[in-house]
């Protein structure tokens, strides 16, 4: 009798009058159609502003003339790359960019991790939320406002910090925003102030997923706060740190153009010129479109190599990696 009551098997075509059976892909698309619809603006953005413009990279191998277009300009092969690598500016640009990248890795990258770990140890929720709000706010300020605040603080004539330091030390006044020796410290301080709070969100999210039973078990075993931090908290955020390190490695040559450009002047240009600002200066102000495209392509390829290399290194060290 049980077999008589069982539903008949579904045919491949869905049965008479039911149309074709749904495939797993079609079922998933129909079930999550609104989520996939939300992806459309992002996909359109990347397609229009990221992937379609990549066709313009062909001018790095041409003597591009805007009136002739892509097809009419003369192909010159690696001429512009040779001019870049053998030119007098390449060594200075590479050193300035790598030096800023090194300072970023040493000071900027660990800062969100340290702040997140410190906030995680706070037990007073009101104080914790207040500090979070204060360190998040600078992220929403533009680099123009950050540069203006920097001038208000460090300018030789009216800078609050400059006047305070001069009052303490005496002697001649120092124009911090114009001195080459102070350019990199100011850039790092700006980056720390603006980006540290926002970066803590990722690590706080990773810490929020730690099972609290682990801490209770550790306390029952006699582990203090330091032992809990070393054996539970740090391992919990290690995968996130590895992923963020891989992503950061791809941007090591990407100095913030707006920040660098706003803080550059004729007195500190020797240490301020990086690949991003150089591309703008050569490509836009001097019209060397092909040469500046070659510079940008070199920087992009170097970033891709760094991502794949850091991902390979992470896997060699026993981590999961990004892909």
C-alpha positions as CSV (number, residue, x, y, z in Angstrom):
1,X,0.0,0.0,0.0
2,X,2.9,2.3,0.8
3,X,4.2,2.0,-2.7
4,X,0.8,2.8,-4.1
5,X,0.7,6.1,-2.2
6,X,4.2,7.2,-3.2
7,X,4.4,10.1,-5.7
8,X,5.3,9.2,-9.2
9,X,8.9,9.8,-10.2
10,X,9.5,13.2,-11.8
11,X,10.4,13.0,-15.5
12,X,13.4,14.9,-16.9
13,X,11.0,17.3,-18.7
14,X,9.0,18.0,-15.5
15,X,6.0,15.9,-16.5
16,X,3.1,16.6,-18.9
17,X,2.0,20.3,-18.8
18,X,4.8,21.3,-16.3
19,X,7.5,22.4,-18.7
20,X,11.2,21.5,-18.4
21,X,12.6,20.7,-15.0
22,X,14.6,23.4,-13.2
23,X,18.4,22.9,-13.2
24,X,20.3,23.6,-9.9
25,X,21.7,26.8,-11.4
26,X,18.3,28.0,-12.5
27,X,16.8,27.2,-9.2
28,X,19.6,29.1,-7.4
29,X,19.1,32.1,-9.6
30,X,15.4,32.2,-9.0
31,X,15.7,31.6,-5.3
32,X,18.3,34.3,-4.7
33,X,17.3,36.6,-7.6
34,X,17.2,39.7,-5.4
35,X,20.7,39.1,-4.1
36,X,22.0,38.6,-7.6
37,X,20.2,41.8,-8.7
38,X,22.0,43.7,-6.0
39,X,25.3,42.6,-7.6
40,X,24.4,44.3,-10.9
41,X,25.5,47.8,-10.0
42,X,28.9,46.6,-8.7
43,X,29.5,44.4,-11.8
44,X,28.5,47.3,-14.1
45,X,30.9,49.6,-12.2
46,X,33.9,47.2,-12.5
47,X,33.1,46.5,-16.1
48,X,32.8,50.1,-17.2
49,X,35.5,51.8,-15.0
50,X,38.0,48.9,-14.4
51,X,37.9,46.4,-17.3
52,X,36.9,48.4,-20.4
53,X,39.6,51.1,-19.8
54,X,42.2,48.3,-19.8
55,X,42.0,48.4,-23.6
56,X,43.8,51.8,-23.3
57,X,46.9,50.0,-22.0
58,X,47.8,49.4,-25.7
59,X,49.0,53.0,-26.0
60,X,52.0,52.0,-23.7
61,X,53.3,50.2,-26.8
62,X,52.5,53.1,-29.2
63,X,53.5,56.7,-29.9
64,X,49.9,57.6,-29.2
65,X,48.4,60.6,-31.0
66,X,44.9,61.5,-29.8
67,X,43.9,62.7,-33.3
68,X,44.9,59.3,-34.8
69,X,43.3,57.1,-32.1
70,X,44.4,53.7,-31.0
71,X,44.4,52.1,-34.5
72,X,46.2,55.0,-36.3
73,X,49.0,55.6,-33.8
74,X,52.4,54.1,-34.5
75,X,53.4,50.9,-32.7
76,X,56.9,51.2,-31.0
77,X,57.1,48.1,-28.9
78,X,58.9,48.5,-25.6
79,X,60.3,51.9,-26.4
80,X,58.6,53.7,-23.4
81,X,59.5,51.0,-21.0
82,X,63.2,51.3,-22.0
83,X,62.9,55.0,-21.5
84,X,61.4,54.5,-18.0
85,X,64.0,52.0,-16.8
86,X,67.0,53.9,-18.2
87,X,65.8,57.4,-17.5
88,X,67.1,59.5,-14.6
89,X,63.8,59.5,-12.7
90,X,63.3,55.8,-12.3
91,X,65.7,55.2,-9.4
92,X,64.4,58.2,-7.4
93,X,60.7,57.2,-8.0
94,X,61.4,53.6,-7.1
95,X,63.2,54.5,-3.9
96,X,60.6,57.1,-2.8
97,X,57.8,54.7,-3.4
98,X,59.4,51.7,-1.8
99,X,60.5,53.7,1.2
100,X,57.0,54.9,1.8
101,X,55.7,51.3,1.3
102,X,58.2,50.1,4.0
103,X,57.1,52.8,6.4
104,X,53.5,51.8,5.7
105,X,54.2,48.1,6.4
106,X,56.1,48.9,9.6
107,X,53.8,51.5,11.1
108,X,50.4,51.7,9.3
109,X,49.6,48.0,8.8
110,X,50.0,46.9,12.4
111,X,48.1,49.9,13.8
112,X,44.6,48.6,13.2
113,X,45.5,45.2,14.7
114,X,46.9,46.8,17.8
115,X,43.9,49.1,18.3
116,X,41.4,46.3,17.7
117,X,43.2,44.1,20.2
118,X,43.2,46.9,22.8
119,X,39.5,47.7,22.2
120,X,38.7,44.0,22.5
121,X,40.2,44.0,26.0
122,X,37.9,46.9,27.2
123,X,35.1,45.7,29.4
124,X,33.2,49.0,29.7
125,X,31.0,49.0,26.7
126,X,30.2,52.8,26.8
127,X,33.9,53.6,26.8
128,X,34.6,51.1,24.0
129,X,31.9,52.4,21.7
130,X,33.0,56.0,22.4
131,X,36.6,55.3,21.4
132,X,35.4,53.4,18.3
133,X,33.4,56.3,17.2
134,X,36.3,58.7,17.7
135,X,38.8,56.7,15.7
136,X,36.3,56.0,12.9
137,X,35.5,59.7,12.2
138,X,38.8,60.6,10.4
139,X,38.0,58.0,7.7
140,X,35.1,60.1,6.4
141,X,37.3,63.2,5.9
142,X,38.7,63.9,2.5
143,X,42.5,64.1,2.0
144,X,41.9,67.8,1.2
145,X,40.6,68.4,4.7
146,X,43.4,66.3,6.2
147,X,46.0,68.3,4.3
148,X,44.4,71.6,5.3
149,X,44.5,70.5,9.0
150,X,48.1,69.5,8.6
151,X,49.0,73.0,7.3
152,X,47.1,74.6,10.2
153,X,49.1,72.5,12.7
154,X,52.6,72.5,11.1
155,X,52.9,75.6,9.0
156,X,55.8,77.8,10.1
157,X,53.9,81.1,10.4
158,X,50.6,80.0,12.1
159,X,50.9,76.3,12.8
160,X,49.8,75.5,16.3
161,X,52.2,72.6,16.8
162,X,55.0,74.4,15.1
163,X,54.5,77.4,17.4
164,X,54.3,75.2,20.4
165,X,57.5,73.3,19.5
166,X,59.3,76.6,18.8
167,X,58.3,77.9,22.2
168,X,59.7,74.9,23.9
169,X,63.0,74.5,22.0
170,X,63.6,78.1,20.9
171,X,66.0,78.8,18.0
172,X,64.9,79.3,14.4
173,X,61.4,78.3,13.3
174,X,61.1,75.1,11.3
175,X,58.7,74.8,8.3
176,X,57.7,71.2,8.7
177,X,55.5,71.0,5.6
178,X,58.3,72.2,3.4
179,X,61.2,70.3,4.8
180,X,62.1,67.1,2.8
181,X,63.2,65.4,6.1
182,X,59.7,65.9,7.5
183,X,57.6,64.9,4.5
184,X,57.6,61.1,5.1
185,X,56.8,61.3,8.9
186,X,53.9,63.7,8.1
187,X,52.6,61.4,5.5
188,X,52.7,58.4,7.8
189,X,51.1,60.4,10.7
190,X,48.3,61.5,8.3
191,X,47.7,57.9,7.1
192,X,47.7,56.6,10.7
193,X,45.2,59.2,11.8
194,X,42.8,58.7,8.8
195,X,42.9,54.9,8.2
196,X,43.6,53.2,11.5
197,X,40.1,53.4,13.0
198,X,38.4,52.2,9.8
199,X,40.8,49.2,9.5
200,X,39.9,48.0,13.0
201,X,36.4,47.1,11.8
202,X,37.7,44.0,10.1
203,X,39.8,42.8,13.0
204,X,37.0,43.5,15.5
205,X,34.7,41.5,13.4
206,X,37.2,38.6,13.5
207,X,37.5,38.9,17.3
208,X,33.7,38.9,17.6
209,X,33.6,35.4,16.2
210,X,35.8,33.9,18.9
211,X,34.0,31.4,21.0
212,X,33.7,32.8,24.6
213,X,33.8,29.2,25.9
214,X,37.5,29.1,25.0
215,X,38.2,32.0,27.4
216,X,36.1,30.4,30.2
217,X,38.0,27.1,29.7
218,X,41.3,28.9,29.8
219,X,40.4,30.7,33.0
220,X,39.4,27.5,34.6
221,X,42.8,26.1,33.7
222,X,44.5,29.0,35.4
223,X,45.4,31.1,32.3
224,X,45.7,34.8,32.9
225,X,44.9,37.6,30.5
226,X,48.2,37.5,28.8
227,X,48.0,33.7,28.2
228,X,44.5,34.0,26.9
229,X,45.6,36.8,24.6
230,X,48.5,34.8,23.2
231,X,46.9,31.4,22.8
232,X,43.2,32.4,21.9
233,X,42.9,36.0,20.7
234,X,46.0,36.1,18.4
235,X,45.3,32.7,16.7
236,X,41.7,33.9,16.1
237,X,42.8,36.9,14.1
238,X,45.8,35.3,12.4
239,X,43.9,34.2,9.2
240,X,42.5,37.8,8.8
241,X,46.0,39.3,9.3
242,X,47.3,37.0,6.6
243,X,44.6,37.9,4.1
244,X,45.0,41.6,4.8
245,X,48.7,41.3,4.4
246,X,48.3,39.7,1.0
247,X,45.9,42.4,-0.1
248,X,48.2,45.1,1.2
249,X,51.2,43.7,-0.6
250,X,49.4,44.4,-3.9
251,X,49.1,48.1,-3.0
252,X,52.6,48.7,-1.8
253,X,53.4,50.7,-4.8
254,X,50.1,52.6,-4.7
255,X,50.7,55.7,-2.6
256,X,47.6,57.8,-2.2
257,X,47.7,60.2,-5.1
258,X,45.5,62.9,-3.5
259,X,47.5,62.8,-0.2
260,X,50.9,63.0,-1.9
261,X,49.9,65.6,-4.4
262,X,48.4,67.9,-1.8
263,X,51.5,67.7,0.4
264,X,54.0,68.1,-2.4
265,X,55.7,71.5,-3.0
266,X,58.8,72.7,-4.8
267,X,60.9,72.3,-1.7
268,X,60.1,68.6,-0.9
269,X,59.6,67.3,-4.4
270,X,62.8,65.3,-4.3
271,X,61.4,63.0,-1.7
272,X,57.7,63.4,-2.6
273,X,57.6,62.2,-6.2
274,X,56.2,58.6,-6.4
275,X,54.9,56.7,-9.3
276,X,51.3,57.9,-8.9
277,X,52.1,61.6,-8.8
278,X,54.7,61.1,-11.6
279,X,52.1,59.6,-13.9
280,X,49.8,62.6,-13.4
281,X,52.6,65.1,-13.9
282,X,54.0,63.4,-17.0
283,X,50.7,62.3,-18.5
284,X,48.3,65.1,-17.8
285,X,50.5,68.2,-17.5
286,X,53.0,67.3,-20.2
287,X,50.8,65.2,-22.5
288,X,53.1,62.2,-22.5
289,X,50.2,59.7,-22.6
290,X,52.1,56.7,-23.9
291,X,55.0,57.1,-21.5
292,X,52.8,57.7,-18.4
293,X,50.7,54.6,-19.4
294,X,53.9,52.5,-19.5
295,X,54.7,53.7,-16.0
296,X,51.2,52.9,-14.7
297,X,51.3,49.4,-16.4
298,X,54.7,48.7,-14.8
299,X,53.3,49.6,-11.4
300,X,50.2,47.4,-11.9
301,X,52.2,44.4,-13.0
302,X,54.5,44.8,-10.0
303,X,51.5,44.9,-7.8
304,X,50.1,41.6,-9.4
305,X,53.5,39.9,-8.9
306,X,53.5,41.0,-5.2
307,X,50.0,39.6,-4.6
308,X,50.9,36.2,-6.1
309,X,54.2,36.1,-4.4
310,X,52.8,36.9,-1.0
311,X,50.0,34.4,-1.4
312,X,52.6,31.7,-2.3
313,X,54.7,32.7,0.7
314,X,51.7,32.5,3.0
315,X,50.9,29.0,1.8
316,X,54.6,28.0,2.2
317,X,54.4,29.2,5.8
318,X,51.3,27.0,6.5
319,X,48.6,29.6,6.1
320,X,45.5,29.2,3.9
321,X,46.3,32.2,1.6
322,X,43.9,34.2,-0.4
323,X,43.4,31.9,-3.4
